[in-house]
C-alpha cells in the first residue's frame, strides 16, 4: 500500500507536467544547444547519506508561453556515489556503498524550482546470522527532492538547498535535507 505522501507527491508531479504540456508550445532542441548539460557537485547530507559526489545530465525542454515570454524546463538525470564506513566490523577494508539515482524536474532560468524522486541503493556489511562472517546486504530506499537551485543555463557555479525525505527500506519515512555545491559545463 502506498503512503498518502507518495500519492500527494505523484499527483503534484503529474499536475505540473500536465500544465506545462497543455499550456506551452514546443520548439527545437537546437535552439538551446549552448546550454550546459553536465553538472558535477558535492552534496552534504541529501540522498547520498552524510555526503556524496554526483553527476547529472540535464535535458532541456525549450518552451515558450503564448505571450512570447520564454521559460526553461529541464529534466536532470542524477547518479551519485558515497561511502559510510571503509572498514567492516572485523577491521577489514570492506566499504559500505551508497548510490543515489534520481530524476529531477527543473523549472526556471537561473533560479530554479527542483522537484524529483529516485532510489538510493545501499550496500552495507553486516554479520551473517549463521557464521558471524561479513555479509553484504543490498537495499533500496526511495527518496524525494523539493528544493531551490541556482544554476545558470550557460554553466558555471551550481548551488542547491533541498528537502530530501527518505523512505528507508521503502517503509520508514525519515525527514532529511541536503546542501549541494558544484559546477555546470
GUMI-112317 format. One record per residue (C-alpha): x, y, z; residue number from 1. Coordinates in Angstrom, 1 decimal. Layout:
<rs>
<u:X; v:Y; w:Z; bado:NUM>
...
</rs>
This chain:
<rs>
<u:0.0; v:0.0; w:0.0; bado:1>
<u:1.4; v:3.4; w:-1.0; bado:2>
<u:1.7; v:6.1; w:1.6; bado:3>
<u:-0.5; v:9.3; w:1.5; bado:4>
<u:2.6; v:11.4; w:1.0; bado:5>
<u:3.6; v:9.3; w:-2.1; bado:6>
<u:0.1; v:9.7; w:-3.6; bado:7>
<u:0.2; v:13.5; w:-3.0; bado:8>
<u:3.7; v:13.8; w:-4.4; bado:9>
<u:2.7; v:11.8; w:-7.5; bado:10>
<u:-0.4; v:14.0; w:-8.0; bado:11>
<u:1.6; v:17.2; w:-7.8; bado:12>
<u:4.2; v:16.0; w:-10.3; bado:13>
<u:1.7; v:14.8; w:-12.8; bado:14>
<u:-0.3; v:18.0; w:-12.4; bado:15>
<u:2.8; v:20.1; w:-13.1; bado:16>
<u:3.7; v:18.1; w:-16.2; bado:17>
<u:0.1; v:18.2; w:-17.4; bado:18>
<u:0.0; v:22.0; w:-17.0; bado:19>
<u:3.2; v:22.6; w:-19.0; bado:20>
<u:2.2; v:20.1; w:-21.7; bado:21>
<u:-1.1; v:21.8; w:-22.3; bado:22>
<u:-0.1; v:25.5; w:-21.9; bado:23>
<u:3.1; v:25.8; w:-23.9; bado:24>
<u:4.4; v:25.3; w:-27.4; bado:25>
<u:7.5; v:23.1; w:-28.0; bado:26>
<u:10.4; v:24.4; w:-30.1; bado:27>
<u:13.5; v:22.8; w:-31.5; bado:28>
<u:16.2; v:21.4; w:-29.0; bado:29>
<u:18.9; v:23.0; w:-31.2; bado:30>
<u:17.6; v:26.5; w:-30.0; bado:31>
<u:19.2; v:25.7; w:-26.7; bado:32>
<u:22.4; v:23.9; w:-27.9; bado:33>
<u:24.7; v:26.3; w:-25.9; bado:34>
<u:23.2; v:25.4; w:-22.6; bado:35>
<u:25.4; v:23.4; w:-20.2; bado:36>
<u:24.1; v:19.8; w:-20.0; bado:37>
<u:26.5; v:18.3; w:-17.4; bado:38>
<u:26.8; v:19.1; w:-13.7; bado:39>
<u:29.2; v:17.7; w:-11.1; bado:40>
<u:28.6; v:18.5; w:-7.5; bado:41>
<u:29.3; v:17.6; w:-3.9; bado:42>
<u:26.2; v:17.2; w:-1.7; bado:43>
<u:26.3; v:17.4; w:2.1; bado:44>
<u:23.6; v:15.2; w:3.6; bado:45>
<u:20.8; v:14.6; w:1.0; bado:46>
<u:20.0; v:11.3; w:-0.8; bado:47>
<u:23.6; v:10.1; w:-0.6; bado:48>
<u:23.8; v:9.9; w:3.2; bado:49>
<u:26.1; v:12.3; w:5.0; bado:50>
<u:27.8; v:13.3; w:1.8; bado:51>
<u:28.1; v:12.3; w:-1.9; bado:52>
<u:29.8; v:13.1; w:-5.2; bado:53>
<u:27.2; v:13.4; w:-8.0; bado:54>
<u:27.0; v:13.7; w:-11.8; bado:55>
<u:23.9; v:15.0; w:-13.6; bado:56>
<u:23.0; v:15.1; w:-17.2; bado:57>
<u:20.4; v:17.9; w:-17.9; bado:58>
<u:18.0; v:17.6; w:-20.8; bado:59>
<u:16.3; v:20.9; w:-21.6; bado:60>
<u:12.8; v:21.1; w:-22.9; bado:61>
<u:12.7; v:24.5; w:-24.6; bado:62>
<u:9.3; v:26.1; w:-24.5; bado:63>
<u:7.6; v:29.5; w:-24.6; bado:64>
<u:4.3; v:30.8; w:-23.3; bado:65>
<u:1.6; v:32.3; w:-25.5; bado:66>
<u:2.8; v:35.9; w:-24.6; bado:67>
<u:6.3; v:35.1; w:-26.0; bado:68>
<u:7.9; v:35.1; w:-22.6; bado:69>
<u:10.4; v:32.3; w:-22.7; bado:70>
<u:11.0; v:29.9; w:-19.9; bado:71>
<u:13.3; v:26.9; w:-19.3; bado:72>
<u:12.0; v:23.5; w:-18.3; bado:73>
<u:14.5; v:20.7; w:-17.9; bado:74>
<u:15.0; v:17.2; w:-16.5; bado:75>
<u:18.1; v:16.2; w:-14.7; bado:76>
<u:19.2; v:12.5; w:-14.5; bado:77>
<u:21.4; v:12.0; w:-11.4; bado:78>
<u:24.0; v:9.3; w:-10.5; bado:79>
<u:26.0; v:9.7; w:-7.2; bado:80>
<u:28.4; v:7.8; w:-5.0; bado:81>
<u:29.1; v:7.8; w:-1.3; bado:82>
<u:30.5; v:5.7; w:1.4; bado:83>
<u:30.0; v:5.5; w:5.1; bado:84>
<u:32.5; v:3.1; w:6.7; bado:85>
<u:35.6; v:1.9; w:4.9; bado:86>
<u:36.3; v:-1.0; w:7.2; bado:87>
<u:33.8; v:-3.6; w:8.4; bado:88>
<u:33.4; v:-4.7; w:12.0; bado:89>
<u:36.4; v:-7.1; w:11.6; bado:90>
<u:38.5; v:-4.1; w:10.7; bado:91>
<u:39.0; v:-5.4; w:7.1; bado:92>
<u:38.7; v:-3.0; w:4.2; bado:93>
<u:35.1; v:-3.6; w:3.1; bado:94>
<u:33.5; v:-0.2; w:2.3; bado:95>
<u:29.8; v:0.4; w:2.7; bado:96>
<u:28.5; v:1.9; w:-0.6; bado:97>
<u:25.6; v:4.4; w:-1.2; bado:98>
<u:24.4; v:5.2; w:-4.7; bado:99>
<u:21.7; v:7.7; w:-5.3; bado:100>
<u:19.9; v:7.5; w:-8.7; bado:101>
<u:17.2; v:10.1; w:-9.5; bado:102>
<u:15.3; v:12.1; w:-12.0; bado:103>
<u:14.7; v:15.8; w:-11.2; bado:104>
<u:12.3; v:18.3; w:-12.8; bado:105>
<u:13.8; v:21.8; w:-13.0; bado:106>
<u:11.8; v:24.9; w:-13.7; bado:107>
<u:13.2; v:28.4; w:-14.0; bado:108>
<u:16.1; v:30.3; w:-15.7; bado:109>
<u:18.9; v:31.0; w:-13.2; bado:110>
<u:16.9; v:30.4; w:-10.1; bado:111>
<u:15.1; v:27.1; w:-10.4; bado:112>
<u:12.5; v:25.1; w:-8.6; bado:113>
<u:13.6; v:21.5; w:-8.3; bado:114>
<u:11.3; v:18.5; w:-7.7; bado:115>
<u:12.4; v:14.9; w:-8.1; bado:116>
<u:12.4; v:11.3; w:-6.9; bado:117>
<u:14.7; v:8.4; w:-7.1; bado:118>
<u:16.2; v:5.4; w:-5.4; bado:119>
<u:19.2; v:5.3; w:-3.0; bado:120>
<u:20.9; v:1.9; w:-3.3; bado:121>
<u:22.8; v:0.9; w:-0.2; bado:122>
<u:25.3; v:-1.9; w:0.2; bado:123>
<u:26.2; v:-2.4; w:3.8; bado:124>
<u:28.2; v:-5.1; w:5.6; bado:125>
<u:26.7; v:-6.9; w:8.5; bado:126>
<u:27.4; v:-10.2; w:10.4; bado:127>
<u:25.9; v:-13.3; w:8.9; bado:128>
<u:23.5; v:-14.9; w:11.4; bado:129>
<u:24.9; v:-18.4; w:10.7; bado:130>
<u:28.6; v:-17.9; w:11.0; bado:131>
<u:29.1; v:-14.3; w:12.0; bado:132>
<u:31.2; v:-13.6; w:8.9; bado:133>
<u:30.9; v:-10.3; w:7.0; bado:134>
<u:27.9; v:-10.4; w:4.6; bado:135>
<u:26.8; v:-7.7; w:2.1; bado:136>
<u:23.2; v:-6.6; w:2.4; bado:137>
<u:21.9; v:-4.5; w:-0.6; bado:138>
<u:18.8; v:-2.4; w:-0.1; bado:139>
<u:16.7; v:0.2; w:-2.0; bado:140>
<u:15.4; v:3.3; w:-0.4; bado:141>
<u:13.1; v:5.8; w:-2.1; bado:142>
<u:14.0; v:9.5; w:-1.8; bado:143>
<u:12.3; v:12.7; w:-2.9; bado:144>
<u:13.7; v:16.1; w:-3.7; bado:145>
<u:12.0; v:19.5; w:-3.2; bado:146>
<u:14.3; v:22.5; w:-3.3; bado:147>
<u:15.8; v:25.6; w:-4.7; bado:148>
<u:18.7; v:25.5; w:-7.2; bado:149>
<u:20.8; v:28.4; w:-8.5; bado:150>
<u:22.4; v:27.4; w:-11.8; bado:151>
<u:22.9; v:29.4; w:-15.0; bado:152>
<u:21.8; v:27.6; w:-18.1; bado:153>
<u:25.1; v:28.5; w:-19.8; bado:154>
<u:27.1; v:26.8; w:-17.0; bado:155>
<u:29.2; v:27.8; w:-14.0; bado:156>
<u:28.5; v:27.6; w:-10.3; bado:157>
<u:25.7; v:25.5; w:-9.1; bado:158>
<u:24.2; v:25.7; w:-5.6; bado:159>
<u:21.2; v:23.8; w:-4.2; bado:160>
<u:19.4; v:23.6; w:-0.9; bado:161>
<u:16.7; v:20.9; w:-0.7; bado:162>
<u:14.3; v:19.0; w:1.5; bado:163>
<u:15.2; v:15.3; w:0.7; bado:164>
<u:13.0; v:12.9; w:2.7; bado:165>
<u:13.8; v:9.2; w:2.5; bado:166>
<u:11.6; v:6.2; w:2.8; bado:167>
<u:14.1; v:3.8; w:4.4; bado:168>
<u:13.6; v:0.3; w:3.3; bado:169>
<u:10.5; v:1.8; w:1.5; bado:170>
<u:8.6; v:1.7; w:4.7; bado:171>
<u:10.0; v:4.2; w:7.3; bado:172>
<u:9.7; v:7.9; w:6.5; bado:173>
<u:12.7; v:10.0; w:7.5; bado:174>
<u:12.9; v:13.8; w:7.2; bado:175>
<u:16.2; v:14.8; w:5.7; bado:176>
<u:17.8; v:17.7; w:3.8; bado:177>
<u:20.8; v:18.5; w:1.6; bado:178>
<u:23.1; v:21.2; w:0.6; bado:179>
<u:25.0; v:21.0; w:-2.7; bado:180>
<u:27.7; v:23.0; w:-4.5; bado:181>
<u:29.1; v:22.2; w:-7.9; bado:182>
<u:29.9; v:23.2; w:-11.4; bado:183>
<u:27.9; v:23.0; w:-14.6; bado:184>
<u:29.6; v:22.7; w:-18.0; bado:185>
</rs>
